[in-house]
Amino acid sequence: MTDALQLAHADLVTARGLVVGAAQVQWTGPAADRFRTELDDAAAAVAALAADIAGIGPPRPWAVPIVRALL
Amino acid sequence: MSQTPPGCVGTPPGQLLDFSGSGTVVVTPEDLALAAGSLARAADLLRGAALHLVRAAVDPLRIADPSCVARIGWSQARLLALAEQVEVLAGRTAATGAAYAGADDSGVQLAGTLGGVLGDNPVLLLPAALLAAQGVATVFGAELMAGALTGRHGSVAEAWTRTTGELTQDGRAAVLTGLLAGVVQGLGPGRAPARTDVPTVVAGLRTMTGDPPPAVTVPLDEAPDLPAPTGLADAVSAVDQAYGVDGRTGVILVQRTEHEDGPPSWLVAIPGTQSGALGGDTVTDMTTNLALEGGVPDQMTGAVLDAMEQAGIAPGDPVVLSGHSQGGMTAQAVAVAAGSAYSIRSVVTFGSPTIPQPMPCEVRVFALEQTQDAVPDLDGRAGTPTAPNTLVVRGDAATDATGPVPGPAAAHERAGYEALARLADESMRQQDLTVPGMEGAPGASTTTAYQATREAAVVATVPPTMTAAP
């Protein structure tokens, strides 16, 4: 199975794309500005989480033989 | 402003000075529905990602690294919170799209209703209820907008029912439909559909309501001290002062300012609607609104011209006309009617619909409108067109206690327009632009007040200004 972190990261990337896409809707005016600001904030938060998860990286090399031995 | 008549060769193009969030509202409800769907899908994905993190957290290879598990746990909590946030956004987006779509449908239905009323029973259009049409339409429009954007109402139909519930009981709703249709459609998608039939309908209503009692223009003993005007904010402020002269209505302020190097300049300040009646003592009433919007003769335009004559404005003296709401329509009508009798250089309107007559080519128009103010849309057009020689100054009304969208009072009130005028003045100063009729260093300034009234006791004391032809 693919690492669950990679799956989570892929979902986040897709989710961010959807949020950014939603912000492209043709709608102008003060309310639209507030709407876009909220979407931008949400997209930024999703991107930050995706980066954080990507930064977790692979399991520590030294842990692999220990865990396998225990299993 | 009104369309420019043919032959205005060399007239500067219209301009828009936009201080609002991003200008006129333009929206396609279907797009908002699609956006809401995308956000709902994004929320699902975020929850799915959180589930993946749960699996990652129990992966034996990850468990061996406590700091890794901690980071995964933190990310998971953050993901769930984000999913909820995006889901709320999706719901609000869907509600807003539905509200806009409903507004569009309501506008169409109202237009149909109007046609039916006109065709089957014109008498229904007579009731005195029309009388409060402008105010009610303003309240309804702003309420509808607020409901659509904040999700306070489940649907536009609900907003419509709630707002008009009392009105329908006494038949007033029937006579409001023409104006409301214009307002509702103005708030709909793109505020685009212009109702060009509004002036025709309103002129018809004006005819059916009968002529008001005669009015006269009389000088008043006292007038406020106004600073010599140098920009739009002073023009707006002068009108504000006209509303408060000794508790009177229909007060017109005429301010004369001396200039060392030329003739005196004049600022004429005209108030807006001050009565919801048809034909009472107050000239700034619904009769005048209907006449101005219908493009037929009205008493307030004549009153302003009378005041200008009594004040001694010479044909060559530069004149600036300024008016709020109905007063802005009167200012436009005076500019049209003045012809060569006066040198009208500028017309300043704020919160005003446009009149059907085209403005003279040489008159510079400054049209201030707050985006949330529904009154300028009562002419059936969404916002003020940037016609040639017109500078449309647009800005957002300040919010009030009603929430993120200004209430109807805040959106139409004069104080907000004064703030917008100051912004415009500053911007114009940076571009070395001035209000025609306010150029040069001002000298001493004096103000005279006049009152337009139909009060019988006053009318009886004023000699007729016209005599019958022999």
Interface residues (C-beta under 8 A of the other chain):
Chain A: D3 A4 L5 L7 A8 H9 D11 L12 T14 A15 R16 L18 V19 G21 A22 A23 V25 Q26 W27 T28 G29 P30 A31 A32 D33 R34 F35 E38 L39 A42 A45 V46 L49 D52 I53 I56 P59 R60 A63 V64 I66 V67 L70 L71
Chain B: S20 G21 S22 G23 T24 V25 V26 V27 T28 D31 L32 L34 A35 A36 S38 L39 R41 A42 A43 L45 L46 G48 A49 A50 H52 L53 R55 A56 D59 P60 L61 R62 I63 A64 D65 C68 R71 I72 S75 R78 L79 L82 Q85 V86 L89 R92 T93 T96 L149 T371 Q372 D396 P404 V405
